[in-house]
Amino acid sequence: MRLATINTPNGPRLHVRGRSGYVDVAQATGQDRYAALQALLDDGPAGLEAAQSAAAGEGREYEERYFGPSVPTPRVIHCLGLNYADHVAEGGRDLPTFPNVFMRSPATVLGPYADLVVPALTDGYDYEGEVGIVIGTGGRYIPADEAMAAIAGFTVLNDASARDWQRAASQWIPGKNFDGSMPIGPEIVTPDEVNILDTTLTTKLNGEVMQQARTSQMLIDIPSTVEFYSSFTTLRPGDVIATGTPGGVGYARTPPVWLEPGSTIEVTVDGLGTIRNQVVAEPGDRSKWRWHPPQDS
């Protein structure tokens, strides 16, 4: 199945790809609560079965501008850093001996085709194309060989990062948590529809390929990622895990390549789809704001 949240005159509503177009899950099933992804995932297998029944129907097509974030209201966004060897190398680091992790706020979520705002307080806004895991049943202490059964599906995301804020102190969190800095979508694709363990991820900036890798190149593969996170936290329906970005990011280039207003950034994962965002400037003058990272960050 392929699930999408689409903005309608009645607000954001969960849809499933039907025999043609997208079918409103709540309307098709008579379950009003299934207008929201979270309610459907909270219902576990019964919710997914309801969506599957709706997928047998005829729907309608929507223009890109109507697509909302594939996971509109995640409880938490877990992020795995330094998960491709070439990205580790381009940053001048040694291969990690233990997973590097951080978290994002739900307020960072952005639609797959919405404008991506460059924060006024950064001079180094970067792209990071990634695969996102969307948790289904979840749980605690999930072995890697059982992880796929705990996953609702996969989605495309861009872990856009303010590098100067990321490097200004020992923690990455500020640079990874500007509002609306993580486009995600356009769909959640269930595990049976894609070989997520070996597919291609590509990031393009103004049509030029900046990143390209196979997901089989991850240092910690997707089942092991779920196993790791479930070691210390209960994974719940609708939680998102960003699985890390490959080499080719902007900060590692000479000279660095940043996201600038007027540019277009897109991330494609074969089998999952493409997100595409026009980059725009944040309105207003913040030059006198107290908090700016040191210039050498």
N, C-alpha and C positions, 0 to 999 in steps of 0.2 A: 504493500500500500504506500501511497504518497499523500501525506497530510499537509495542508497549508492553512494558515490563518489569513483570511481575506477581509479587507475593510469594506463594509457595505453600508447602505443608508441606515441600517439597524445596529451599526457598530461592528467591531471585529468579530468574525464568526469562523468557527472551524469548518473546513471543507476537506473532502477526500477526492482524489482523482477518480472519476467515474469512467464508464465506458466511453464517454465523450465529455470533455470539460470537467468542471469541479462541482461536486454535489455538497450542498449544505447538510452536514451530518445531523444537526438537531431537527431540521425540517424533515429529513428523510426517515429518521427513526422515531419521531414523535417525542424525543427526550430533550426538552428545552435546555437542560444543563449541559448537553453536549455541544452547545454553541462555543464552549471554551475548551481548549486542549487539556487544561489541568484536570477538569472534571472527568474527561474521558480516560486519562491516564490513571487517575485515582481509582477508577473502577476496574483496573487491571484487565484480565482477559475478556471480561464481559464488555468493557468499553471498546476494546479493539475489535471484538466480534461485531459490535454494532456498527463501527466504521466500515468494516469489511462488507456488511450487508448493504450499507449505503453506496459503496463503491460499485455495486451492480447496476446502479441507476444512471440515467442521463443527466448531465449537468450543463454548465455554460463556461465559456472561456472568459478570462479576465485579463486586462492589460496589466503589465508589470507594476504600474503605480498603485494598484489596489492591494498588493501583497504586503502583509504586515510581517513582523518577525515570526519565524517558524515556531519559536518558543517565546511567547509574549511576556510571560510572568514567571521566569524560573525562580525557585526558592533560593538557589545558590548556583554560582558558576565557578566550578573548579577549573584551574588551568595548569597544564603541565608544560614546563619550560625545558629548553635544551633537549629536545627529543629527536633531533636529526643530527647525525655526525657532522654534516657540512655546515649546519648552522652553528654548532659548537665551535668548529674550527675557525669560521669567519670572525667569531668574536674573540679569538685568541685564548680560548679556554681549553682545559683538559676535559676528556670525556667524563661525565659525572659518574660517581660511584653509587649515588642514591638519587631518586627522583627530585627534581627542583619544582616546587609548586608555589602557586599564589592563587588569589581569589579575585573575582570581579563582582561588582555590585549589579543587581538586576537593573539598575538605572542606566547601565552602559548599553543595554540592548537597543538595537536599531533595526529598522526594516531592511530587507535585502536590496531595495532599489531607492531608498531614501537618500537625501543629501547627507553627506558625511562632513561634519563641521570641524574645521581645524581650530583647536582651542587657541584663544588669543594669547594665552600665557606660555605657549611652547614655540620653540624655534626648530624643533626636530620631530615632526609627526611622521610616523613610519607605518608600514603595512606588514601584516603577518597572515598569510592565507593558511587556514587550518580546517581540519575535519572536526566537527563537534559530535559528541555522543549525547544522545537524549535518553535518560534513564526511564525504564518502564517499571517493572516490579521492584527493581533495586534490592536492597537488603544490606546485610553486614556479613563480613567474612565470605565473600563470593569467590570461589576458586576460578582461576582463569578458564578452565574447561567448561564452566557453567555460566560464564559472563554474558555470552550472547543472549541467553534466555532472560537476562535481567535488563536488556536494552530494548527500548521502544523503537529506536531508529537512529539515523545519522543525518547530519545537516552540514551546510557550508557556513563558515564564519571568517571574519577578518578581525584579528586581535590588534586593532590599530593602537599604536603606542606612542606616547609622548616621551621620547628617549631622554631628554634632559631631566624631566621629572622622575623618570624611572631610575636614573643613575645618581640623582642628587644625594641620596642617602643609601643605607644598606638594604632597604626594602624596596621592592619593585612596585608596590601597590599604587602609589599616586599616579605614576605614568600609565597605568593600566586601567584607570577608573574614571576618566573624564566621562561625563554624561554622554550617552549616545555614541560611544566609540567602538561598539562591536556589532556591525551588521551581521545578521544571521538569517539564513533561509536558503532558497525560497520555500523548500518543503522539508518535512521529516520523512525519510525513506526507510522503510522497515528492512531489517537485516536480510530477509529472504530475497530482496530485489537487487542487491548489489554485493559484489565481492569486495567488501570494504578493506580487507587485509592486503589487497594488492591492486589498487587503482591509482590513477594519476591525479595529482593536485597541481594546478597551474595558477599563478598570479600574473596578471598583466596590468601595466600602468600605461595609460594612453595607447593601448594596443601592443605594447612591447612586453615580451615575456621577461619577467623579473625572477620568478621562482618556478621550478618544476621538479617534482619528485614523485616517486611511488610511495604509497603508504606502507609498503613492505620494508621501506628503509627506516621506519621508526625504530628508535632504540628500545623503547618499551611499547610493545604492540597493544592494540585496543583491548583484548581480553586481559592482559596483564595490567593495564591501566585501571580497569574496573576493579580487579583484584586488589591492587595497591590502595586505591582510595577507600575501598570497603574495609581495609585493615583498621582504619582509625575513625571512620565516620559512617553512619547509616546513609546509604544512597536511597533517595526517595523519588517517586514518580515526578518527572518533569525537570529533575536536576540536569544541568548541562556540564559536560567535561570537554574543555578545549584541549586537543591532543598535541599541540606544539606545531611549530612552523619549520619548514626546511630552509636551506641556505638561499641567499639572494636578497636578503632584506636591505633596505635603503641605507641604514647607518654604516654597513660594512663595505659600501662601495666607495670608490675614489674618483671624484669627490662624492660625498654622501648624496643620496637621492631622497628627497622628502616629498610627502604629499602636499601639493600646493593648490590653492584655489584655482578652479578651472580645469583641473585634471580629472581623469576617470580611472578608478581602481576597480578591478574585477577579479574575483576568485572563482575558479571552476574546479569541481571534483567530479571526475567522470562517474556517471551513474547517480550522482546526487543533484547536479545542476550548477547554476552560476548565480552569484550575487554581483551586483554592479552598482557602484555609488559614485555620484558626482561629488567632487570635493569643493566645499565652499568655506568662506571665511566666517568666523564668529563675529557678529556685529558688535560695535561699541569699542571704545578705547580703554584698554586695561593697562596702559603703560605706567600708570602711577599706583597700580596695585602693589601691596607690600610684598607679596610672596612671588618670587621668581627664582628658578634654580640658578646656581652659580654658572657662569659662562663656560666653564670648562667641563660641565657635566656631560 
